[in-house]
Amino acid sequence: MLSHETIWSAIDTLAERHQLTPSGLARRAGLDPTSFNKSKRLGPDGRLRWPSTESIAKVLEATGATVDQFMSYLPASAGRSALPDGNFPPQGGTIPLLGFAQAGAGGFFDDGGFPAGQGWDVVEFPVDPSRKAGVYALEVQGDSMLPLYRDGDVLIVEPGAQVRRGDRVVLKTKEGEVMAKVLARQSARTVELLSLNPEHANRVFDLSEVDWMARIIWASQ
């Protein structure tokens, strides 16, 4: 998963792969030479400062690196872990996972409908704020996201989470427009979004027009 530490680490690794300092990488990309200095990664008030999507796009273009190459510099993250034998124990930040086909077989639930027995996998629960700083909620207003999201639905958004093609995302433009759509394609220069509502047009943005983009990790029903 992306985090403040891992994204800056990836930038440092990109610089090292091209025999550059972080300042040299910023300079090659046409940015302020101090943009990637470690002193710039925290604000005066101690708040985390993140590199912009525009600055990342510029360093990728300047070095010839692809988005996939940049992402490969991030630490690998396992989405699931093995489950101990016995009844399903209390899990901090994870929940039991079982396929629908298996759920009909005996031994996976107790009389109250709670998970029990062996054979369960686990998956990280995507809304645990103690492990995902910055997670927040947005309430849907209007019908622009029908039929997937209705007026009043709550979307949980995780800034910094890795975003891939097909993910549902919230994007904010530098002009202040906020929208929830499906990521169709992201290159070093553009972001293409598919509209959730067929009555609303798909959108294509130059990265210079994008303020930020974050992945929707959960929605109320």
N, CA and C atoms as a LAMMPS dump frame, in Angstrom:
ITEM: TIMESTEP
0
ITEM: NUMBER OF ATOMS
663
ITEM: BOX BOUNDS ff ff ff
-5.0000000000000000e+02 5.0000000000000000e+02
-5.0000000000000000e+02 5.0000000000000000e+02
-5.0000000000000000e+02 5.0000000000000000e+02
ITEM: ATOMS id mol type element x y z
1 1 1 N 0.835 -1.188 0
2 1 2 C 0 0 0
3 1 3 C 0.872 1.24 0
4 2 1 N 0.368 2.316 -0.591
5 2 2 C 1.102 3.56 -0.567
6 2 3 C 0.988 4.214 0.802
7 3 1 N 2.072 4.774 1.246
8 3 2 C 2.084 5.56 2.467
9 3 3 C 3.056 6.698 2.25
10 4 1 N 3.052 7.652 3.159
11 4 2 C 3.969 8.784 3.049
12 4 3 C 5.408 8.286 2.962
13 5 1 N 5.756 7.333 3.807
14 5 2 C 7.13 6.826 3.834
15 5 3 C 7.483 6.064 2.559
16 6 1 N 6.57 5.204 2.083
17 6 2 C 6.904 4.376 0.927
18 6 3 C 6.949 5.182 -0.365
19 7 1 N 6.094 6.19 -0.517
20 7 2 C 6.11 6.968 -1.751
21 7 3 C 7.382 7.785 -1.855
22 8 1 N 7.839 8.342 -0.72
23 8 2 C 9.107 9.081 -0.741
24 8 3 C 10.273 8.127 -0.937
25 9 1 N 10.17 6.93 -0.382
26 9 2 C 11.218 5.934 -0.578
27 9 3 C 11.332 5.552 -2.05
28 10 1 N 10.196 5.444 -2.731
29 10 2 C 10.202 5.116 -4.155
30 10 3 C 10.867 6.224 -4.963
31 11 1 N 10.616 7.471 -4.589
32 11 2 C 11.26 8.598 -5.275
33 11 3 C 12.768 8.56 -5.055
34 12 1 N 13.185 8.273 -3.824
35 12 2 C 14.621 8.166 -3.531
36 12 3 C 15.252 7.034 -4.344
37 13 1 N 14.527 5.894 -4.441
38 13 2 C 15.044 4.767 -5.209
39 13 3 C 15.156 5.108 -6.688
40 14 1 N 14.159 5.814 -7.217
41 14 2 C 14.196 6.241 -8.615
42 14 3 C 15.415 7.124 -8.863
43 15 1 N 15.684 8.021 -7.937
44 15 2 C 16.853 8.889 -8.07
45 15 3 C 18.141 8.072 -8.069
46 16 1 N 18.234 7.112 -7.141
47 16 2 C 19.438 6.284 -7.044
48 16 3 C 19.647 5.457 -8.307
49 17 1 N 18.553 4.937 -8.881
50 17 2 C 18.679 4.117 -10.085
51 17 3 C 19.246 4.923 -11.256
52 18 1 N 19.075 6.233 -11.199
53 18 2 C 19.592 7.102 -12.263
54 18 3 C 20.803 7.898 -11.787
55 19 1 N 21.412 7.409 -10.7
56 19 2 C 22.632 8.008 -10.147
57 19 3 C 22.453 9.506 -9.892
58 20 1 N 21.325 9.818 -9.271
59 20 2 C 20.991 11.198 -8.94
60 20 3 C 20.666 11.316 -7.463
61 21 1 N 20.864 12.492 -6.923
62 21 2 C 20.339 12.803 -5.602
63 21 3 C 18.877 13.202 -5.769
64 22 1 N 18.104 13.239 -4.682
65 22 2 C 16.732 13.738 -4.818
66 22 3 C 16.682 15.14 -5.421
67 23 1 N 17.647 15.985 -5.068
68 23 2 C 17.693 17.336 -5.646
69 23 3 C 17.99 17.279 -7.141
70 24 1 N 18.913 16.374 -7.517
71 24 2 C 19.236 16.227 -8.928
72 24 3 C 18.063 15.701 -9.737
73 25 1 N 17.279 14.797 -9.143
74 25 2 C 16.092 14.271 -9.817
75 25 3 C 15.072 15.382 -10.032
76 26 1 N 14.858 16.183 -9.003
77 26 2 C 13.913 17.298 -9.126
78 26 3 C 14.38 18.278 -10.198
79 27 1 N 15.663 18.555 -10.231
80 27 2 C 16.206 19.495 -11.214
81 27 3 C 16.041 18.961 -12.632
82 28 1 N 16.307 17.652 -12.828
83 28 2 C 16.152 17.063 -14.156
84 28 3 C 14.704 17.146 -14.624
85 29 1 N 13.762 17.042 -13.681
86 29 2 C 12.341 17.094 -14.031
87 29 3 C 11.818 18.513 -14.186
88 30 1 N 12.694 19.488 -14.014
89 30 2 C 12.264 20.878 -14.16
90 30 3 C 11.556 21.431 -12.937
91 31 1 N 11.748 20.782 -11.795
92 31 2 C 11.125 21.223 -10.554
93 31 3 C 12.116 22.017 -9.717
94 32 1 N 11.613 22.656 -8.689
95 32 2 C 12.484 23.316 -7.726
96 32 3 C 13.447 22.282 -7.156
97 33 1 N 14.764 22.559 -7.16
98 33 2 C 15.729 21.563 -6.688
99 33 3 C 15.489 21.072 -5.268
100 34 1 N 14.778 21.85 -4.464
101 34 2 C 14.52 21.442 -3.076
102 34 3 C 13.216 20.675 -2.918
103 35 1 N 12.507 20.411 -4.032
104 35 2 C 11.168 19.802 -3.951
105 35 3 C 11.164 18.474 -3.209
106 36 1 N 12.238 17.668 -3.403
107 36 2 C 12.267 16.332 -2.819
108 36 3 C 13.209 16.234 -1.623
109 37 1 N 13.7 17.371 -1.141
110 37 2 C 14.568 17.338 0.036
111 37 3 C 13.816 16.79 1.234
112 38 1 N 14.536 16.085 2.099
113 38 2 C 13.886 15.483 3.261
114 38 3 C 13.29 16.542 4.185
115 39 1 N 13.869 17.724 4.175
116 39 2 C 13.335 18.805 5.014
117 39 3 C 11.984 19.295 4.52
118 40 1 N 11.653 18.975 3.236
119 40 2 C 10.386 19.417 2.658
120 40 3 C 9.279 18.372 2.814
121 41 1 N 9.592 17.239 3.434
122 41 2 C 8.612 16.159 3.525
123 41 3 C 7.704 16.284 4.746
124 42 1 N 8 17.25 5.585
125 42 2 C 7.139 17.599 6.718
126 42 3 C 6.941 19.103 6.717
127 43 1 N 5.722 19.533 7.006
128 43 2 C 5.451 20.953 7.096
129 43 3 C 5.958 21.537 8.405
130 44 1 N 5.976 22.844 8.542
131 44 2 C 6.425 23.491 9.777
132 44 3 C 5.632 23.057 11.005
133 45 1 N 4.356 22.641 10.755
134 45 2 C 3.506 22.193 11.855
135 45 3 C 3.603 20.687 12.093
136 46 1 N 4.527 20.025 11.368
137 46 2 C 4.713 18.589 11.545
138 46 3 C 3.814 17.723 10.692
139 47 1 N 2.927 18.337 9.906
140 47 2 C 2.036 17.554 9.054
141 47 3 C 2.802 17.001 7.861
142 48 1 N 2.373 15.813 7.397
143 48 2 C 3.038 15.141 6.284
144 48 3 C 2.797 15.902 4.986
145 49 1 N 3.851 16.069 4.216
146 49 2 C 3.743 16.643 2.882
147 49 3 C 3.96 15.542 1.85
148 50 1 N 3.027 15.445 0.906
149 50 2 C 3.082 14.413 -0.125
150 50 3 C 3.522 15.027 -1.451
151 51 1 N 4.272 14.28 -2.263
152 51 2 C 4.569 14.779 -3.609
153 51 3 C 3.297 14.79 -4.436
154 52 1 N 3.152 15.769 -5.309
155 52 2 C 1.951 15.86 -6.136
156 52 3 C 2.02 14.854 -7.279
157 53 1 N 0.863 14.507 -7.821
158 53 2 C 0.834 13.619 -8.989
159 53 3 C 1.551 14.265 -10.171
160 54 1 N 1.479 15.587 -10.252
161 54 2 C 2.155 16.281 -11.343
162 54 3 C 3.671 16.13 -11.239
163 55 1 N 4.213 16.27 -10.017
164 55 2 C 5.664 16.155 -9.853
165 55 3 C 6.129 14.73 -10.135
166 56 1 N 5.334 13.725 -9.732
167 56 2 C 5.694 12.345 -10.024
168 56 3 C 5.659 12.096 -11.526
169 57 1 N 4.647 12.631 -12.199
170 57 2 C 4.563 12.478 -13.656
171 57 3 C 5.784 13.093 -14.337
172 58 1 N 6.238 14.228 -13.839
173 58 2 C 7.39 14.899 -14.454
174 58 3 C 8.677 14.11 -14.27
175 59 1 N 8.869 13.49 -13.084
176 59 2 C 10.099 12.726 -12.889
177 59 3 C 10.064 11.43 -13.703
178 60 1 N 8.867 10.857 -13.884
179 60 2 C 8.761 9.666 -14.723
180 60 3 C 9.105 10.01 -16.168
181 61 1 N 8.597 11.13 -16.629
182 61 2 C 8.892 11.545 -18.003
183 61 3 C 10.372 11.883 -18.169
184 62 1 N 10.949 12.533 -17.162
185 62 2 C 12.349 12.951 -17.251
186 62 3 C 13.312 11.771 -17.224
187 63 1 N 12.927 10.702 -16.521
188 63 2 C 13.809 9.534 -16.4
189 63 3 C 13.454 8.43 -17.376
190 64 1 N 12.287 8.538 -18.008
191 64 2 C 11.853 7.486 -18.914
192 64 3 C 11.275 6.283 -18.192
193 65 1 N 11.049 6.391 -16.89
194 65 2 C 10.486 5.288 -16.116
195 65 3 C 8.98 5.201 -16.343
196 66 1 N 8.435 3.994 -16.249
197 66 2 C 7.001 3.802 -16.365
198 66 3 C 6.365 3.828 -14.978
199 67 1 N 5.042 3.939 -14.958
200 67 2 C 4.322 3.9 -13.682
201 67 3 C 4.553 2.555 -12.995
202 68 1 N 4.546 1.466 -13.777
203 68 2 C 4.771 0.137 -13.2
204 68 3 C 6.156 0.026 -12.583
205 69 1 N 7.157 0.601 -13.235
206 69 2 C 8.507 0.58 -12.675
207 69 3 C 8.557 1.351 -11.365
208 70 1 N 7.897 2.497 -11.355
209 70 2 C 7.878 3.302 -10.125
210 70 3 C 7.199 2.528 -9.001
211 71 1 N 6.079 1.869 -9.326
212 71 2 C 5.363 1.122 -8.306
213 71 3 C 6.182 -0.072 -7.816
214 72 1 N 7.055 -0.594 -8.662
215 72 2 C 7.872 -1.735 -8.249
216 72 3 C 8.891 -1.343 -7.184
217 73 1 N 9.141 -0.055 -7.029
218 73 2 C 10.08 0.411 -6.008
219 73 3 C 9.425 0.484 -4.629
220 74 1 N 8.109 0.26 -4.583
221 74 2 C 7.408 0.256 -3.305
222 74 3 C 7.562 -1.109 -2.654
223 75 1 N 7.6 -1.171 -1.331
224 75 2 C 7.688 -2.471 -0.646
225 75 3 C 6.488 -3.324 -0.982
226 76 1 N 6.714 -4.608 -1.174
227 76 2 C 5.604 -5.536 -1.434
228 76 3 C 4.729 -5.622 -0.206
229 77 1 N 3.414 -5.702 -0.424
230 77 2 C 2.466 -5.776 0.697
231 77 3 C 1.55 -6.964 0.507
232 78 1 N 1.514 -7.858 1.471
233 78 2 C 0.636 -9.028 1.389
234 78 3 C -0.761 -8.64 1.797
235 79 1 N -1.732 -8.97 0.929
236 79 2 C -3.107 -8.618 1.236
237 79 3 C -3.775 -9.574 2.188
238 80 1 N -3.225 -10.818 2.294
239 80 2 C -3.835 -11.809 3.161
240 80 3 C -2.769 -12.505 3.97
241 81 1 N -3.173 -13.11 5.048
242 81 2 C -2.24 -13.873 5.87
243 81 3 C -2.887 -15.171 6.29
244 82 1 N -2.071 -16.112 6.716
245 82 2 C -2.589 -17.408 7.123
246 82 3 C -3.358 -17.297 8.43
247 83 1 N -4.297 -18.198 8.634
248 83 2 C -5.141 -18.182 9.824
249 83 3 C -4.719 -19.29 10.774
250 84 1 N -4.591 -19.013 12.062
251 84 2 C -4.232 -20.071 13.016
252 84 3 C -5.316 -21.141 13.082
253 85 1 N -4.932 -22.345 13.529
254 85 2 C -5.91 -23.415 13.703
255 85 3 C -6.889 -23.072 14.818
256 86 1 N -8.026 -23.741 14.802
257 86 2 C -9.011 -23.532 15.856
258 86 3 C -10.068 -22.537 15.438
259 87 1 N -10.93 -22.159 16.374
260 87 2 C -11.97 -21.19 16.086
261 87 3 C -11.358 -19.861 15.683
262 88 1 N -12.11 -19.131 14.894
263 88 2 C -11.571 -17.874 14.38
264 88 3 C -11.347 -16.894 15.53
265 89 1 N -10.101 -16.443 15.758
266 89 2 C -9.795 -15.581 16.9
267 89 3 C -10.084 -14.119 16.591
268 90 1 N -10.18 -13.266 17.621
269 90 2 C -10.322 -11.834 17.374
270 90 3 C -9.13 -11.333 16.565
271 91 1 N -9.392 -10.531 15.543
272 91 2 C -8.338 -10.056 14.656
273 91 3 C -8.271 -8.535 14.708
274 92 1 N -7.056 -8.014 14.877
275 92 2 C -6.882 -6.562 14.852
276 92 3 C -6.682 -6.082 13.439
277 93 1 N -7.699 -5.452 12.854
278 93 2 C -7.552 -4.898 11.518
279 93 3 C -7.828 -5.863 10.388
280 94 1 N -8.201 -7.118 10.7
281 94 2 C -8.54 -8.065 9.646
282 94 3 C -9.892 -8.697 9.941
283 95 1 N -10.518 -9.233 8.893
284 95 2 C -11.805 -9.911 9.044
285 95 3 C -11.735 -11.24 8.31
286 96 1 N -12.545 -12.249 8.741
287 96 2 C -12.514 -13.551 8.087
288 96 3 C -13.033 -13.477 6.657
289 97 1 N -12.436 -14.303 5.807
290 97 2 C -12.772 -14.309 4.387
291 97 3 C -13.103 -15.733 3.955
292 98 1 N -14.224 -15.897 3.248
293 98 2 C -14.654 -17.209 2.779
294 98 3 C -15.416 -17.035 1.477
295 99 1 N -15.207 -17.956 0.537
296 99 2 C -15.927 -17.906 -0.724
297 99 3 C -17.379 -18.338 -0.562
298 100 1 N -18.245 -17.839 -1.444
299 100 2 C -19.667 -18.169 -1.368
300 100 3 C -19.881 -19.674 -1.513
301 101 1 N -19.108 -20.332 -2.375
302 101 2 C -19.293 -21.765 -2.59
303 101 3 C -18.986 -22.552 -1.324
304 102 1 N -17.977 -22.113 -0.575
305 102 2 C -17.611 -22.793 0.659
306 102 3 C -18.614 -22.525 1.774
307 103 1 N -19.239 -21.353 1.748
308 103 2 C -20.074 -20.927 2.863
309 103 3 C -21.239 -21.875 3.121
310 104 1 N -21.674 -22.584 2.09
311 104 2 C -22.8 -23.489 2.271
312 104 3 C -22.424 -24.798 2.944
313 105 1 N -21.133 -25.086 3.025
314 105 2 C -20.696 -26.33 3.666
315 105 3 C -20.721 -26.169 5.181
316 106 1 N -20.751 -27.276 5.901
317 106 2 C -20.813 -27.221 7.354
318 106 3 C -19.46 -26.925 7.985
319 107 1 N -19.52 -26.413 9.216
320 107 2 C -18.308 -26.225 10.001
321 107 3 C -17.689 -24.854 9.956
322 108 1 N -18.242 -23.967 9.141
323 108 2 C -17.64 -22.64 9.02
324 108 3 C -18.314 -21.594 9.906
325 109 1 N -19.508 -21.919 10.457
326 109 2 C -20.23 -20.947 11.28
327 109 3 C -20.734 -21.622 12.55
328 110 1 N -20.848 -20.82 13.632
329 110 2 C -21.459 -21.348 14.838
330 110 3 C -22.967 -21.119 14.768
331 111 1 N -23.677 -21.478 15.852
332 111 2 C -25.133 -21.367 15.837
333 111 3 C -25.619 -19.93 15.712
334 112 1 N -24.777 -18.98 16.104
335 112 2 C -25.172 -17.578 16.016
336 112 3 C -24.836 -16.939 14.686
337 113 1 N -24.234 -17.718 13.771
338 113 2 C -23.868 -17.172 12.468
339 113 3 C -22.508 -16.519 12.433
340 114 1 N -21.715 -16.702 13.521
341 114 2 C -20.382 -16.113 13.559
342 114 3 C -19.368 -17.097 12.98
343 115 1 N -18.261 -16.586 12.4
344 115 2 C -17.255 -17.484 11.81
345 115 3 C -16.607 -18.359 12.865
346 116 1 N -16.413 -19.626 12.539
347 116 2 C -15.811 -20.585 13.468
348 116 3 C -15.09 -21.651 12.665
349 117 1 N -14.344 -22.491 13.355
350 117 2 C -13.692 -23.612 12.703
351 117 3 C -12.466 -23.213 11.902
352 118 1 N -12.015 -24.135 11.072
353 118 2 C -10.811 -23.926 10.282
354 118 3 C -11.183 -23.702 8.82
355 119 1 N -10.184 -23.341 8.032
356 119 2 C -10.404 -23.164 6.602
357 119 3 C -10.639 -21.734 6.185
358 120 1 N -10.696 -20.833 7.165
359 120 2 C -10.895 -19.421 6.836
360 120 3 C -9.583 -18.778 6.411
361 121 1 N -9.677 -17.849 5.488
362 121 2 C -8.577 -16.946 5.184
363 121 3 C -8.902 -15.638 5.904
364 122 1 N -8.012 -14.665 5.833
365 122 2 C -8.306 -13.355 6.394
366 122 3 C -7.957 -12.294 5.365
367 123 1 N -8.649 -11.187 5.433
368 123 2 C -8.375 -10.062 4.561
369 123 3 C -8.346 -8.809 5.421
370 124 1 N -7.483 -7.88 5.075
371 124 2 C -7.384 -6.642 5.843
372 124 3 C -8.67 -5.846 5.71
373 125 1 N -9.231 -5.447 6.847
374 125 2 C -10.451 -4.647 6.819
375 125 3 C -10.094 -3.244 6.362
376 126 1 N -10.71 -2.736 5.291
377 126 2 C -10.221 -1.511 4.662
378 126 3 C -10.561 -0.221 5.376
379 127 1 N -11.252 -0.271 6.507
380 127 2 C -11.67 0.975 7.138
381 127 3 C -11.155 1.069 8.565
382 128 1 N -10.031 0.437 8.853
383 128 2 C -9.47 0.501 10.199
384 128 3 C -8.613 1.759 10.327
385 129 1 N -9.129 2.856 10.916
386 129 2 C -8.389 4.112 10.947
387 129 3 C -7.121 4.047 11.768
388 130 1 N -7.013 3.073 12.678
389 130 2 C -5.794 2.984 13.473
390 130 3 C -4.612 2.544 12.626
391 131 1 N -4.896 1.912 11.466
392 131 2 C -3.83 1.44 10.59
393 131 3 C -3.747 2.229 9.296
394 132 1 N -4.737 3.078 9.036
395 132 2 C -4.767 3.844 7.798
396 132 3 C -5.075 5.299 8.127
397 133 1 N -4.042 6.017 8.495
398 133 2 C -4.223 7.42 8.84
399 133 3 C -4.734 8.196 7.631
400 134 1 N -5.684 9.079 7.867
401 134 2 C -6.189 9.929 6.791
402 134 3 C -7.441 9.413 6.119
403 135 1 N -7.899 8.184 6.455
404 135 2 C -9.134 7.668 5.873
405 135 3 C -10.295 8.573 6.268
406 136 1 N -11.157 8.895 5.306
407 136 2 C -12.293 9.768 5.606
408 136 3 C -13.515 9.332 4.811
409 137 1 N -14.654 9.94 5.101
410 137 2 C -15.913 9.568 4.461
411 137 3 C -16.483 10.737 3.67
412 138 1 N -17.125 10.421 2.56
413 138 2 C -17.84 11.404 1.761
414 138 3 C -19.274 10.919 1.569
415 139 1 N -20.228 11.812 1.71
416 139 2 C -21.638 11.446 1.5
417 139 3 C -22.062 11.818 0.092
418 140 1 N -22.636 10.854 -0.617
419 140 2 C -23.088 11.074 -1.984
420 140 3 C -24.291 12.01 -1.98
421 141 1 N -24.279 12.965 -2.894
422 141 2 C -25.392 13.891 -3.043
423 141 3 C -25.811 13.923 -4.502
424 142 1 N -27.093 13.758 -4.762
425 142 2 C -27.583 13.767 -6.13
426 142 3 C -27.55 12.398 -6.768
427 143 1 N -27.813 12.362 -8.084
428 143 2 C -27.954 11.088 -8.795
429 143 3 C -26.861 10.862 -9.829
430 144 1 N -25.791 11.647 -9.792
431 144 2 C -24.77 11.536 -10.833
432 144 3 C -24.003 10.226 -10.774
433 145 1 N -24.104 9.484 -9.639
434 145 2 C -23.354 8.23 -9.505
435 145 3 C -24.259 7.003 -9.532
436 146 1 N -25.538 7.189 -9.861
437 146 2 C -26.433 6.061 -10.039
438 146 3 C -25.961 5.234 -11.24
439 147 1 N -26.207 3.933 -11.263
440 147 2 C -26.958 3.151 -10.27
441 147 3 C -26.09 2.59 -9.142
442 148 1 N -24.791 2.853 -9.184
443 148 2 C -23.901 2.238 -8.205
444 148 3 C -24.024 2.887 -6.841
445 149 1 N -23.993 4.212 -6.793
446 149 2 C -24.094 4.925 -5.523
447 149 3 C -25.307 5.839 -5.562
448 150 1 N -26.099 5.773 -4.481
449 150 2 C -27.321 6.556 -4.396
450 150 3 C -27.126 7.769 -3.509
451 151 1 N -28.042 8.709 -3.62
452 151 2 C -28.026 9.887 -2.764
453 151 3 C -28.089 9.443 -1.297
454 152 1 N -27.141 9.912 -0.49
455 152 2 C -27.094 9.543 0.918
456 152 3 C -26.119 8.424 1.241
457 153 1 N -25.657 7.662 0.224
458 153 2 C -24.647 6.638 0.486
459 153 3 C -23.362 7.29 0.991
460 154 1 N -22.627 6.563 1.815
461 154 2 C -21.368 7.059 2.369
462 154 3 C -20.213 6.297 1.734
463 155 1 N -19.253 7.036 1.197
464 155 2 C -18.067 6.454 0.583
465 155 3 C -16.878 6.648 1.512
466 156 1 N -16.133 5.575 1.76
467 156 2 C -14.909 5.663 2.551
468 156 3 C -13.736 5.757 1.577
469 157 1 N -12.924 6.794 1.739
470 157 2 C -11.841 7.104 0.811
471 157 3 C -10.509 7.02 1.547
472 158 1 N -9.533 6.395 0.894
473 158 2 C -8.202 6.277 1.497
474 158 3 C -7.161 7.001 0.636
475 159 1 N -6.743 8.197 1.037
476 159 2 C -5.684 8.884 0.299
477 159 3 C -4.384 8.083 0.375
478 160 1 N -3.673 8.024 -0.718
479 160 2 C -2.394 7.325 -0.721
480 160 3 C -2.481 5.858 -1.041
481 161 1 N -3.691 5.28 -1.06
482 161 2 C -3.817 3.863 -1.419
483 161 3 C -3.474 3.677 -2.888
484 162 1 N -2.853 2.556 -3.218
485 162 2 C -2.488 2.283 -4.603
486 162 3 C -3.74 2.228 -5.465
487 163 1 N -3.718 2.932 -6.577
488 163 2 C -4.866 3.008 -7.479
489 163 3 C -4.521 2.272 -8.766
490 164 1 N -5.416 1.375 -9.174
491 164 2 C -5.204 0.601 -10.387
492 164 3 C -6.397 0.733 -11.32
493 165 1 N -6.19 0.336 -12.563
494 165 2 C -7.268 0.369 -13.55
495 165 3 C -8.458 -0.433 -13.042
496 166 1 N -9.644 0.139 -13.167
497 166 2 C -10.856 -0.526 -12.708
498 166 3 C -11.271 -0.133 -11.301
499 167 1 N -10.396 0.554 -10.548
500 167 2 C -10.744 0.993 -9.201
501 167 3 C -11.733 2.151 -9.26
502 168 1 N -12.594 2.221 -8.266
503 168 2 C -13.479 3.38 -8.107
504 168 3 C -12.722 4.434 -7.32
505 169 1 N -12.725 5.636 -7.83
506 169 2 C -11.887 6.682 -7.252
507 169 3 C -12.673 7.978 -7.091
508 170 1 N -12.162 8.816 -6.199
509 170 2 C -12.615 10.207 -6.094
510 170 3 C -11.488 11.072 -6.629
511 171 1 N -11.819 11.98 -7.519
512 171 2 C -10.82 12.879 -8.096
513 171 3 C -11.241 14.321 -7.889
514 172 1 N -10.281 15.152 -7.534
515 172 2 C -10.527 16.594 -7.4
516 172 3 C -9.628 17.327 -8.375
517 173 1 N -10.241 18.175 -9.192
518 173 2 C -9.468 18.97 -10.131
519 173 3 C -8.95 20.227 -9.443
520 174 1 N -7.989 20.871 -10.065
521 174 2 C -7.44 22.098 -9.494
522 174 3 C -8.428 23.258 -9.566
523 175 1 N -9.493 23.068 -10.365
524 175 2 C -10.552 24.073 -10.422
525 175 3 C -11.601 23.854 -9.339
526 176 1 N -11.439 22.777 -8.554
527 176 2 C -12.347 22.552 -7.436
528 176 3 C -13.48 21.587 -7.708
529 177 1 N -13.489 20.929 -8.872
530 177 2 C -14.534 19.954 -9.186
531 177 3 C -14.179 18.615 -8.552
532 178 1 N -15.126 18.001 -7.832
533 178 2 C -14.913 16.706 -7.194
534 178 3 C -15.875 15.699 -7.809
535 179 1 N -15.361 14.516 -8.138
536 179 2 C -16.207 13.514 -8.785
537 179 3 C -15.778 12.115 -8.362
538 180 1 N -16.703 11.168 -8.429
539 180 2 C -16.416 9.757 -8.174
540 180 3 C -16.664 8.997 -9.461
541 181 1 N -15.636 8.307 -9.956
542 181 2 C -15.748 7.574 -11.203
543 181 3 C -14.868 6.332 -11.148
544 182 1 N -14.75 5.63 -12.251
545 182 2 C -13.919 4.439 -12.347
546 182 3 C -12.668 4.782 -13.147
547 183 1 N -11.51 4.408 -12.621
548 183 2 C -10.262 4.693 -13.327
549 183 3 C -10.141 3.76 -14.525
550 184 1 N -10.133 4.328 -15.717
551 184 2 C -9.988 3.535 -16.942
552 184 3 C -8.529 3.387 -17.324
553 185 1 N -7.76 4.463 -17.16
554 185 2 C -6.353 4.416 -17.564
555 185 3 C -5.631 5.613 -16.961
556 186 1 N -4.407 5.389 -16.526
557 186 2 C -3.562 6.482 -16.038
558 186 3 C -2.183 6.335 -16.657
559 187 1 N -1.731 7.393 -17.309
560 187 2 C -0.398 7.408 -17.894
561 187 3 C 0.425 8.484 -17.203
562 188 1 N 1.599 8.729 -17.71
563 188 2 C 2.457 9.761 -17.125
564 188 3 C 1.935 11.154 -17.413
565 189 1 N 0.946 11.257 -18.319
566 189 2 C 0.44 12.588 -18.686
567 189 3 C -1.055 12.787 -18.435
568 190 1 N -1.833 11.705 -18.491
569 190 2 C -3.281 11.864 -18.422
570 190 3 C -3.927 10.85 -17.491
571 191 1 N -5.163 11.174 -17.087
572 191 2 C -6.014 10.266 -16.32
573 191 3 C -7.336 10.158 -17.065
574 192 1 N -7.769 8.928 -17.359
575 192 2 C -9.042 8.702 -18.034
576 192 3 C -10.012 8.05 -17.055
577 193 1 N -11.205 8.629 -16.932
578 193 2 C -12.204 8.152 -15.986
579 193 3 C -13.481 7.751 -16.709
580 194 1 N -14.07 6.64 -16.264
581 194 2 C -15.358 6.196 -16.777
582 194 3 C -16.448 6.631 -15.813
583 195 1 N -17.523 7.146 -16.336
584 195 2 C -18.622 7.602 -15.495
585 195 3 C -19.422 6.419 -14.974
586 196 1 N -19.824 6.493 -13.71
587 196 2 C -20.664 5.458 -13.119
588 196 3 C -22.083 5.525 -13.677
589 197 1 N -22.527 6.706 -14.028
590 197 2 C -23.864 6.923 -14.561
591 197 3 C -23.749 7.119 -16.074
592 198 1 N -24.384 6.244 -16.879
593 198 2 C -24.26 6.359 -18.338
594 198 3 C -24.782 7.669 -18.896
595 199 1 N -25.569 8.403 -18.109
596 199 2 C -26.075 9.688 -18.58
597 199 3 C -25.044 10.808 -18.413
598 200 1 N -23.936 10.492 -17.736
599 200 2 C -22.875 11.476 -17.558
600 200 3 C -21.656 11.04 -18.357
601 201 1 N -20.996 11.984 -18.965
602 201 2 C -19.893 11.686 -19.878
603 201 3 C -18.654 11.195 -19.137
604 202 1 N -17.876 10.358 -19.825
605 202 2 C -16.557 9.997 -19.318
606 202 3 C -15.66 11.24 -19.366
607 203 1 N -14.591 11.211 -18.601
608 203 2 C -13.725 12.391 -18.518
609 203 3 C -12.271 12.004 -18.742
610 204 1 N -11.523 12.917 -19.334
611 204 2 C -10.078 12.759 -19.51
612 204 3 C -9.42 14.036 -19.022
613 205 1 N -8.428 13.893 -18.141
614 205 2 C -7.743 15.044 -17.581
615 205 3 C -6.24 14.935 -17.83
616 206 1 N -5.634 16.068 -18.13
617 206 2 C -4.181 16.145 -18.081
618 206 3 C -3.782 16.157 -16.609
619 207 1 N -2.669 15.511 -16.264
620 207 2 C -2.267 15.45 -14.86
621 207 3 C -2.064 16.824 -14.251
622 208 1 N -1.741 17.801 -15.087
623 208 2 C -1.572 19.158 -14.572
624 208 3 C -2.887 19.752 -14.089
625 209 1 N -4.019 19.139 -14.506
626 209 2 C -5.34 19.615 -14.082
627 209 3 C -5.816 18.938 -12.803
628 210 1 N -5.117 17.875 -12.375
629 210 2 C -5.567 17.064 -11.242
630 210 3 C -4.914 17.542 -9.954
631 211 1 N -5.751 17.828 -8.959
632 211 2 C -5.231 18.191 -7.641
633 211 3 C -4.844 16.922 -6.889
634 212 1 N -5.778 15.957 -6.817
635 212 2 C -5.487 14.656 -6.221
636 212 3 C -6.511 13.635 -6.668
637 213 1 N -6.142 12.368 -6.484
638 213 2 C -7.047 11.259 -6.773
639 213 3 C -6.859 10.211 -5.682
640 214 1 N -7.949 9.675 -5.135
641 214 2 C -7.881 8.707 -4.044
642 214 3 C -8.86 7.572 -4.309
643 215 1 N -8.522 6.396 -3.803
644 215 2 C -9.332 5.205 -4.053
645 215 3 C -10.485 5.085 -3.061
646 216 1 N -11.655 4.73 -3.549
647 216 2 C -12.806 4.408 -2.708
648 216 3 C -12.62 2.97 -2.232
649 217 1 N -12.566 2.76 -0.934
650 217 2 C -12.301 1.417 -0.417
651 217 3 C -13.532 0.769 0.21
652 218 1 N -14.604 1.516 0.386
653 218 2 C -15.81 0.928 0.99
654 218 3 C -16.965 1.878 0.724
655 219 1 N -18.166 1.337 0.619
656 219 2 C -19.358 2.151 0.441
657 219 3 C -20.507 1.543 1.217
658 220 1 N -21.332 2.383 1.85
659 220 2 C -22.51 1.891 2.553
660 220 3 C -23.551 1.446 1.549
661 221 1 N -24.437 0.572 1.953
662 221 2 C -25.494 0.067 1.065
663 221 3 C -26.84 0.218 1.763
